[in-house]
């Protein structure tokens, strides 16, 4: 019940923000959103589970009739009523949260007018001894192969988001962990992606020169990114130009928002959950979190302070989610 209450508040408030906040009359289609990302999440999860099962069959189980064994494994999961019930509730929760957040995110430019970019850039320079983190990362990733790797990792964030929520939704056990993750996810989107993002409205380094009269501190770095893209074909530049075109046409339908980094926040939550799901998932999610944090800065999406704030927000949401889940859930935390 608690996740549904949080999700409903996010969804209703997002609709109200669009309807009465002076923004765009365009609202996301819940049906289209659900169909698109349910299919995406289901595809990635299915492929991942099949790969894991295949490796177990080859190296551990070695069944005499592999196809029959695989069919029985699939049926046993599909016929698990508890898994299906959890999955349906979790999927509905996710679609409500993401639809509400999307409507809120489109208001960041309207409500805050991207007033915080210069301040955040100054904080970044202060925290890093007068250096811009982008210039430091350019030393390590400033060549096509590394830039492309970072770009692809960043591009996989949406599949990671929906695949992880899909997997957690369909957990037949781990009731406390599943509930904690869902509550923390809603809290992170609400407190970070909605409240904090609109208070500290900012667009990010890539748009710094287009929105501020002051000299563009990030012009040299973005020139480097464009040069790298000439051979590496970086998708980040395509998305950044697309978002700017949307902003220029309809400011209240731009989806531009930098502080805090929800990419880092969600990757942090996934890591915190994966610590309880196995050693390899823990290490893999930690590596991916590092790539997302570094990529968000290197590709020009975020200031470093955005990532620090996103990670801190996720830790706070995880802690508070654990407190709420322990009080209202059915199981107690083990770790």
Legacy VTK file of the C-alpha trace (Angstrom):
# vtk DataFile Version 3.0
C-alpha trace
ASCII
DATASET POLYDATA
POINTS 335 float
0.000 0.000 0.000
2.807 2.453 0.871
4.430 2.305 -2.623
1.037 2.857 -4.251
0.348 5.903 -2.070
3.725 7.418 -2.977
3.253 6.608 -6.662
-0.246 8.100 -6.707
0.994 11.310 -5.081
3.737 11.642 -7.696
1.338 10.939 -10.568
-1.434 13.295 -9.401
0.960 16.101 -8.472
2.708 15.773 -11.840
-0.569 16.079 -13.690
-1.519 19.095 -11.554
1.849 20.740 -12.239
1.294 20.450 -15.980
-2.372 21.407 -15.846
-2.191 24.387 -13.502
1.485 25.388 -13.498
1.482 27.314 -16.747
3.321 24.605 -18.640
2.591 22.570 -21.709
-0.796 20.995 -22.222
0.957 17.926 -23.566
0.840 15.067 -21.080
2.508 11.668 -21.476
0.292 8.814 -22.645
0.174 6.284 -19.835
-0.732 3.495 -22.264
2.103 4.308 -24.665
4.563 4.670 -21.790
3.531 1.343 -20.277
3.589 -0.522 -23.581
6.981 0.817 -24.630
8.896 0.286 -21.415
7.158 -2.875 -20.312
8.256 -4.431 -23.601
11.784 -3.046 -23.153
12.115 -4.260 -19.577
10.610 -7.664 -20.317
12.947 -8.191 -23.275
16.119 -7.312 -21.372
15.111 -9.303 -18.311
14.178 -12.350 -20.386
17.463 -12.291 -22.290
19.435 -11.849 -19.069
17.632 -14.690 -17.293
17.973 -16.996 -20.288
21.699 -16.279 -20.454
22.153 -17.039 -16.759
20.074 -20.201 -17.036
21.992 -21.335 -20.121
25.325 -20.903 -18.350
24.042 -22.842 -15.335
22.832 -25.636 -17.602
26.182 -25.838 -19.386
28.521 -25.614 -16.400
26.488 -26.708 -13.354
23.238 -28.581 -14.013
24.058 -30.381 -17.302
20.563 -31.856 -17.814
20.076 -34.878 -20.097
17.235 -33.127 -21.942
18.192 -29.440 -22.085
15.114 -28.185 -23.970
12.695 -29.999 -21.675
14.592 -28.775 -18.627
14.477 -25.192 -19.947
10.732 -25.457 -20.669
10.020 -26.778 -17.169
12.083 -23.976 -15.649
10.158 -21.360 -17.646
6.760 -22.831 -16.764
7.577 -23.052 -13.067
8.346 -19.316 -13.030
5.298 -18.343 -15.084
3.027 -20.454 -12.891
4.289 -18.878 -9.662
1.268 -16.904 -8.459
3.191 -14.901 -5.902
5.789 -13.855 -8.473
3.095 -12.757 -10.937
1.133 -10.834 -8.287
4.264 -9.030 -7.102
5.217 -8.270 -10.700
1.858 -6.783 -11.626
1.834 -4.514 -8.583
5.466 -3.497 -9.115
4.925 -2.718 -12.792
1.881 -0.544 -12.108
3.825 1.268 -9.402
6.730 1.929 -11.783
4.535 3.294 -14.545
2.726 5.633 -12.127
5.987 6.979 -10.694
7.669 7.474 -14.066
4.620 9.104 -15.649
4.326 11.574 -12.762
8.050 12.289 -12.736
8.095 12.883 -16.501
5.375 15.512 -16.175
7.245 17.189 -13.317
10.562 17.144 -15.159
9.029 19.080 -18.023
8.356 21.932 -15.564
11.971 22.452 -14.456
12.638 25.023 -17.186
9.335 26.796 -16.531
9.409 26.962 -12.738
13.124 27.547 -12.119
14.340 29.010 -15.432
17.689 27.218 -15.095
18.903 29.780 -12.567
21.524 27.618 -10.828
24.047 26.638 -13.509
26.619 29.307 -12.725
26.429 28.582 -8.995
26.808 24.827 -9.511
29.768 25.332 -11.840
31.405 27.519 -9.181
30.826 24.855 -6.528
32.394 22.262 -8.811
35.505 24.367 -9.300
35.755 25.057 -5.558
35.412 21.375 -4.619
38.077 20.318 -7.123
40.784 22.858 -6.388
39.859 25.277 -9.144
39.801 22.583 -11.822
36.784 21.522 -13.812
36.230 17.748 -13.462
35.478 17.548 -17.191
39.022 18.646 -18.000
40.473 16.033 -15.661
38.344 13.221 -17.128
39.341 14.267 -20.644
42.839 12.967 -19.886
41.512 9.440 -19.237
38.607 9.257 -21.685
39.554 11.791 -24.340
40.011 9.308 -27.175
37.352 7.663 -29.384
37.295 4.107 -27.980
36.962 5.215 -24.350
34.433 7.903 -25.215
32.302 5.387 -27.093
32.416 2.934 -24.181
31.280 5.639 -21.771
28.595 6.725 -24.225
27.207 3.189 -24.601
27.168 2.646 -20.838
25.232 5.876 -20.391
22.841 4.916 -23.180
22.048 1.670 -21.344
20.759 3.531 -18.302
17.093 3.412 -19.314
17.155 -0.339 -20.012
18.978 -0.784 -16.682
16.355 1.279 -14.865
13.368 -0.613 -16.173
15.035 -4.023 -16.157
16.061 -3.612 -12.508
12.612 -2.447 -11.418
11.096 -5.298 -13.450
13.349 -7.868 -11.767
12.687 -6.451 -8.296
8.942 -6.329 -8.980
8.804 -10.016 -9.872
10.753 -11.233 -6.853
8.697 -14.092 -5.323
10.588 -13.772 -2.041
12.848 -11.052 -0.635
9.674 -9.216 0.426
11.484 -6.693 2.605
14.138 -5.959 -0.038
11.520 -5.563 -2.764
9.402 -3.216 -0.643
12.423 -1.220 0.460
13.599 -0.796 -3.131
10.179 0.359 -4.349
9.759 2.876 -1.526
13.319 4.183 -1.945
12.769 4.501 -5.697
9.630 6.600 -5.191
11.326 8.739 -2.537
14.354 9.342 -4.756
12.222 10.443 -7.702
10.009 12.618 -5.498
12.688 14.281 -3.349
15.388 14.445 -6.012
13.789 14.427 -9.440
10.878 16.648 -8.447
11.490 18.794 -5.347
15.251 19.347 -5.522
15.365 19.546 -9.318
12.796 22.328 -9.400
14.334 24.274 -6.507
17.857 24.092 -7.981
16.796 24.336 -11.609
19.806 23.775 -13.861
20.499 22.550 -17.380
24.033 21.168 -17.164
27.443 21.949 -18.707
26.415 21.102 -22.280
23.893 23.976 -22.270
25.900 26.366 -20.104
26.978 28.698 -22.910
23.510 28.800 -24.454
21.796 29.892 -21.243
24.339 32.157 -19.531
25.762 35.490 -20.607
29.036 34.698 -18.816
31.857 33.063 -20.801
31.176 29.399 -21.535
33.417 27.493 -19.116
32.705 24.224 -20.888
33.097 25.269 -24.531
36.522 23.656 -24.860
35.374 20.364 -23.387
32.261 20.199 -25.553
34.441 20.925 -28.597
36.475 17.865 -27.595
33.297 15.774 -27.312
32.217 16.882 -30.792
35.641 16.041 -32.208
35.499 12.585 -30.622
32.006 12.083 -31.978
33.236 12.628 -35.523
34.763 9.131 -35.362
33.030 7.556 -32.360
29.471 8.656 -33.286
28.464 9.537 -29.730
24.731 9.203 -29.095
24.963 11.725 -26.257
25.344 14.599 -28.724
22.291 13.476 -30.685
20.194 13.349 -27.512
21.531 16.669 -26.251
20.677 18.413 -29.517
17.241 16.793 -29.510
16.495 18.002 -25.982
17.649 21.509 -26.837
15.419 21.585 -29.922
12.479 20.531 -27.747
13.314 23.241 -25.218
13.643 25.922 -27.895
10.268 24.953 -29.363
8.368 24.355 -26.101
10.274 25.139 -22.860
7.730 23.229 -20.779
8.286 20.053 -22.771
12.067 19.862 -22.795
12.958 17.302 -20.075
16.238 19.131 -19.394
17.358 18.920 -15.764
20.805 18.547 -14.220
20.747 18.803 -10.411
20.684 16.302 -8.843
21.770 13.532 -11.207
18.958 11.006 -11.182
21.116 8.763 -13.373
23.580 8.484 -10.494
20.825 8.289 -7.877
19.050 5.349 -9.524
22.316 3.546 -10.303
23.183 3.918 -6.608
19.836 2.427 -5.545
20.356 -0.506 -7.907
23.791 -1.108 -6.400
22.392 -0.967 -2.860
19.781 -3.582 -3.791
22.222 -5.795 -5.714
24.420 -6.145 -2.627
21.730 -8.517 -1.307
21.260 -10.478 -4.544
24.694 -11.967 -5.094
28.399 -11.181 -5.237
28.623 -10.786 -9.000
25.587 -8.533 -9.225
27.107 -6.403 -6.487
30.384 -5.982 -8.362
28.681 -5.450 -11.731
26.312 -2.802 -10.362
29.192 -1.038 -8.581
31.179 -0.875 -11.829
28.154 0.424 -13.689
27.549 3.083 -11.038
31.120 4.296 -11.491
30.683 4.456 -15.282
27.432 6.388 -14.973
28.958 8.890 -12.556
32.040 9.475 -14.713
30.043 9.438 -17.945
27.547 11.997 -16.681
30.428 14.440 -16.205
32.578 13.557 -19.213
29.714 13.690 -21.723
28.636 17.114 -20.463
25.305 16.124 -18.984
26.113 16.965 -15.376
28.340 18.854 -12.994
30.191 16.621 -10.537
28.136 18.071 -7.690
25.031 16.700 -9.423
26.413 13.183 -9.037
27.475 13.687 -5.436
24.000 14.972 -4.611
22.372 12.105 -6.497
24.352 9.492 -4.600
23.653 11.191 -1.269
19.980 11.392 -2.096
19.908 7.679 -2.943
21.567 6.750 0.344
19.031 8.846 2.263
16.118 7.343 0.306
17.475 3.825 0.881
17.753 4.414 4.616
14.301 5.970 4.889
12.840 3.273 2.645
14.262 0.671 5.015
12.711 2.396 8.038
9.288 2.535 6.369
9.490 -1.006 4.998
10.522 -2.378 8.385
7.597 -0.675 10.074
4.914 -1.499 7.527
6.364 -4.515 5.708
6.049 -8.197 6.500
9.702 -9.064 6.975
12.617 -7.575 8.844
15.903 -6.468 7.363
18.738 -8.927 7.526
21.565 -6.625 6.516
LINES 1 336
335 0 1 2 3 4 5 6 7 8 9 10 11 12 13 14 15 16 17 18 19 20 21 22 23 24 25 26 27 28 29 30 31 32 33 34 35 36 37 38 39 40 41 42 43 44 45 46 47 48 49 50 51 52 53 54 55 56 57 58 59 60 61 62 63 64 65 66 67 68 69 70 71 72 73 74 75 76 77 78 79 80 81 82 83 84 85 86 87 88 89 90 91 92 93 94 95 96 97 98 99 100 101 102 103 104 105 106 107 108 109 110 111 112 113 114 115 116 117 118 119 120 121 122 123 124 125 126 127 128 129 130 131 132 133 134 135 136 137 138 139 140 141 142 143 144 145 146 147 148 149 150 151 152 153 154 155 156 157 158 159 160 161 162 163 164 165 166 167 168 169 170 171 172 173 174 175 176 177 178 179 180 181 182 183 184 185 186 187 188 189 190 191 192 193 194 195 196 197 198 199 200 201 202 203 204 205 206 207 208 209 210 211 212 213 214 215 216 217 218 219 220 221 222 223 224 225 226 227 228 229 230 231 232 233 234 235 236 237 238 239 240 241 242 243 244 245 246 247 248 249 250 251 252 253 254 255 256 257 258 259 260 261 262 263 264 265 266 267 268 269 270 271 272 273 274 275 276 277 278 279 280 281 282 283 284 285 286 287 288 289 290 291 292 293 294 295 296 297 298 299 300 301 302 303 304 305 306 307 308 309 310 311 312 313 314 315 316 317 318 319 320 321 322 323 324 325 326 327 328 329 330 331 332 333 334
